[in-house]
Amino acid sequence: MDLLQKGFLTLSAVMVLFWLVFAFLGPKPTYASAIVVMRYGRALRFIAILFALAPPIGLAALMWYLPWRNSQMIAIAGGTFFVIGILCGLLLVEVSRVQIIVTEESITRMSPWTGTCTMKWSEIENVRYADVNRWFVITGGIGVIRVSRYLGGLRELAETLRRKVSAERWADAAGELPQ
């Protein structure tokens, strides 16, 4: 086994360890005053972990078991699997870090991609449903909060929207809001 193969084996082990630590030791704060903290469910988190771990494990298997003719082929295969591993890990980042916190005063989105945005119920201008992405788009003067249909707690969000926001502002999403 040549040095490049050993390097990619080490890289795959580091990636597996990184994704596991990221998934299980990440910050999941609790909010005492929240009506609901919306997060992705266990099944989707499990699938995301499988997606994140498959490329580095595949890379390790390739480096260990396949006979390689030259270093160029090792570099191409290893680099390809590394990039695929990073891209597959993005799903894990999404499902383990996105949260929507619904309180009596406001709705807050916490996302690794767009940061934190808090919108008071009185600031909401429009709520609509985007069929293509299967999410609710809550628009206000401060910005936009997108709530995926796959997040747990949609019923509590819908109840709070109905109580706190005037009906004409969420009329575009009324057909999709859970009862």
Contacts in CASP RR format, 6 or more apart in sequence:
PFRMAT RR
TARGET T0000
AUTHOR 0000-0000-0000
METHOD contacts of the structure
MODEL  1
MDLLQKGFLTLSAVMVLFWLVFAFLGPKPTYASAIVVMRYGRALRFIAIL
FALAPPIGLAALMWYLPWRNSQMIAIAGGTFFVIGILCGLLLVEVSRVQI
IVTEESITRMSPWTGTCTMKWSEIENVRYADVNRWFVITGGIGVIRVSRY
LGGLRELAETLRRKVSAERWADAAGELPQ
1 63 0 8 1.000
1 64 0 8 1.000
2 68 0 8 1.000
2 71 0 8 1.000
2 74 0 8 1.000
4 71 0 8 1.000
4 74 0 8 1.000
4 75 0 8 1.000
5 63 0 8 1.000
5 64 0 8 1.000
5 68 0 8 1.000
5 74 0 8 1.000
8 59 0 8 1.000
8 60 0 8 1.000
8 63 0 8 1.000
8 74 0 8 1.000
8 78 0 8 1.000
8 79 0 8 1.000
8 81 0 8 1.000
8 82 0 8 1.000
9 60 0 8 1.000
9 63 0 8 1.000
9 64 0 8 1.000
11 56 0 8 1.000
11 59 0 8 1.000
11 78 0 8 1.000
11 82 0 8 1.000
12 56 0 8 1.000
12 57 0 8 1.000
12 58 0 8 1.000
12 59 0 8 1.000
12 60 0 8 1.000
12 63 0 8 1.000
12 81 0 8 1.000
13 56 0 8 1.000
13 60 0 8 1.000
15 55 0 8 1.000
15 56 0 8 1.000
15 59 0 8 1.000
15 82 0 8 1.000
15 85 0 8 1.000
16 53 0 8 1.000
16 56 0 8 1.000
16 57 0 8 1.000
19 49 0 8 1.000
19 52 0 8 1.000
19 53 0 8 1.000
19 56 0 8 1.000
19 89 0 8 1.000
19 92 0 8 1.000
20 49 0 8 1.000
20 53 0 8 1.000
22 92 0 8 1.000
22 93 0 8 1.000
22 96 0 8 1.000
23 45 0 8 1.000
23 48 0 8 1.000
23 49 0 8 1.000
23 52 0 8 1.000
23 92 0 8 1.000
23 96 0 8 1.000
26 96 0 8 1.000
26 97 0 8 1.000
28 39 0 8 1.000
30 37 0 8 1.000
31 37 0 8 1.000
31 101 0 8 1.000
31 103 0 8 1.000
33 103 0 8 1.000
33 104 0 8 1.000
34 101 0 8 1.000
34 102 0 8 1.000
34 103 0 8 1.000
35 102 0 8 1.000
35 103 0 8 1.000
35 104 0 8 1.000
35 156 0 8 1.000
35 160 0 8 1.000
36 101 0 8 1.000
36 102 0 8 1.000
36 152 0 8 1.000
36 153 0 8 1.000
36 156 0 8 1.000
36 157 0 8 1.000
37 99 0 8 1.000
37 100 0 8 1.000
37 101 0 8 1.000
37 102 0 8 1.000
38 99 0 8 1.000
38 100 0 8 1.000
38 101 0 8 1.000
38 102 0 8 1.000
38 147 0 8 1.000
38 151 0 8 1.000
38 152 0 8 1.000
38 153 0 8 1.000
38 154 0 8 1.000
38 157 0 8 1.000
39 98 0 8 1.000
39 99 0 8 1.000
39 151 0 8 1.000
39 152 0 8 1.000
40 48 0 8 1.000
40 94 0 8 1.000
40 95 0 8 1.000
40 96 0 8 1.000
40 98 0 8 1.000
40 148 0 8 1.000
40 150 0 8 1.000
40 151 0 8 1.000
40 152 0 8 1.000
41 95 0 8 1.000
41 150 0 8 1.000
41 151 0 8 1.000
41 152 0 8 1.000
44 95 0 8 1.000
44 150 0 8 1.000
45 92 0 8 1.000
45 95 0 8 1.000
45 96 0 8 1.000
47 91 0 8 1.000
48 89 0 8 1.000
48 91 0 8 1.000
48 92 0 8 1.000
48 94 0 8 1.000
48 95 0 8 1.000
48 96 0 8 1.000
49 92 0 8 1.000
51 88 0 8 1.000
51 89 0 8 1.000
51 91 0 8 1.000
51 92 0 8 1.000
52 85 0 8 1.000
52 88 0 8 1.000
52 89 0 8 1.000
52 91 0 8 1.000
52 92 0 8 1.000
54 85 0 8 1.000
54 88 0 8 1.000
55 81 0 8 1.000
55 82 0 8 1.000
55 84 0 8 1.000
55 85 0 8 1.000
55 88 0 8 1.000
56 81 0 8 1.000
56 85 0 8 1.000
58 81 0 8 1.000
59 77 0 8 1.000
59 78 0 8 1.000
59 81 0 8 1.000
59 82 0 8 1.000
62 77 0 8 1.000
62 78 0 8 1.000
62 81 0 8 1.000
63 74 0 8 1.000
63 77 0 8 1.000
63 78 0 8 1.000
68 74 0 8 1.000
93 112 0 8 1.000
94 112 0 8 1.000
94 113 0 8 1.000
97 110 0 8 1.000
97 111 0 8 1.000
97 112 0 8 1.000
98 109 0 8 1.000
98 110 0 8 1.000
98 111 0 8 1.000
98 112 0 8 1.000
98 148 0 8 1.000
98 151 0 8 1.000
99 109 0 8 1.000
99 110 0 8 1.000
99 111 0 8 1.000
100 107 0 8 1.000
100 108 0 8 1.000
100 109 0 8 1.000
100 110 0 8 1.000
100 145 0 8 1.000
100 147 0 8 1.000
100 151 0 8 1.000
100 157 0 8 1.000
101 107 0 8 1.000
101 108 0 8 1.000
101 110 0 8 1.000
102 156 0 8 1.000
102 157 0 8 1.000
102 160 0 8 1.000
104 160 0 8 1.000
104 164 0 8 1.000
105 120 0 8 1.000
105 121 0 8 1.000
106 118 0 8 1.000
106 119 0 8 1.000
106 120 0 8 1.000
106 121 0 8 1.000
107 118 0 8 1.000
107 119 0 8 1.000
107 121 0 8 1.000
107 124 0 8 1.000
107 138 0 8 1.000
107 145 0 8 1.000
107 157 0 8 1.000
107 160 0 8 1.000
108 116 0 8 1.000
108 117 0 8 1.000
108 118 0 8 1.000
108 119 0 8 1.000
109 115 0 8 1.000
109 116 0 8 1.000
109 117 0 8 1.000
109 118 0 8 1.000
109 145 0 8 1.000
109 146 0 8 1.000
109 147 0 8 1.000
110 116 0 8 1.000
117 142 0 8 1.000
117 143 0 8 1.000
117 144 0 8 1.000
117 145 0 8 1.000
118 142 0 8 1.000
119 138 0 8 1.000
119 140 0 8 1.000
119 141 0 8 1.000
119 142 0 8 1.000
119 143 0 8 1.000
119 145 0 8 1.000
121 160 0 8 1.000
121 164 0 8 1.000
121 165 0 8 1.000
123 140 0 8 1.000
123 141 0 8 1.000
123 142 0 8 1.000
124 138 0 8 1.000
124 139 0 8 1.000
124 140 0 8 1.000
124 165 0 8 1.000
124 169 0 8 1.000
124 170 0 8 1.000
125 139 0 8 1.000
125 140 0 8 1.000
125 141 0 8 1.000
125 169 0 8 1.000
126 137 0 8 1.000
126 138 0 8 1.000
126 139 0 8 1.000
126 140 0 8 1.000
126 169 0 8 1.000
126 170 0 8 1.000
126 172 0 8 1.000
127 136 0 8 1.000
127 137 0 8 1.000
127 138 0 8 1.000
127 139 0 8 1.000
127 161 0 8 1.000
127 165 0 8 1.000
127 169 0 8 1.000
127 170 0 8 1.000
127 172 0 8 1.000
127 173 0 8 1.000
128 136 0 8 1.000
128 137 0 8 1.000
128 139 0 8 1.000
128 172 0 8 1.000
128 173 0 8 1.000
129 135 0 8 1.000
129 136 0 8 1.000
129 137 0 8 1.000
129 172 0 8 1.000
129 173 0 8 1.000
129 175 0 8 1.000
129 176 0 8 1.000
130 136 0 8 1.000
130 137 0 8 1.000
130 146 0 8 1.000
133 146 0 8 1.000
133 148 0 8 1.000
134 148 0 8 1.000
134 149 0 8 1.000
134 150 0 8 1.000
135 146 0 8 1.000
135 147 0 8 1.000
135 148 0 8 1.000
135 149 0 8 1.000
136 146 0 8 1.000
136 147 0 8 1.000
136 149 0 8 1.000
136 157 0 8 1.000
136 173 0 8 1.000
136 176 0 8 1.000
136 177 0 8 1.000
137 144 0 8 1.000
137 145 0 8 1.000
137 146 0 8 1.000
138 144 0 8 1.000
138 145 0 8 1.000
138 146 0 8 1.000
138 147 0 8 1.000
147 154 0 8 1.000
147 157 0 8 1.000
149 176 0 8 1.000
154 177 0 8 1.000
154 178 0 8 1.000
155 178 0 8 1.000
155 179 0 8 1.000
158 177 0 8 1.000
158 178 0 8 1.000
158 179 0 8 1.000
161 170 0 8 1.000
161 177 0 8 1.000
162 170 0 8 1.000
162 177 0 8 1.000
167 174 0 8 1.000
170 177 0 8 1.000
END
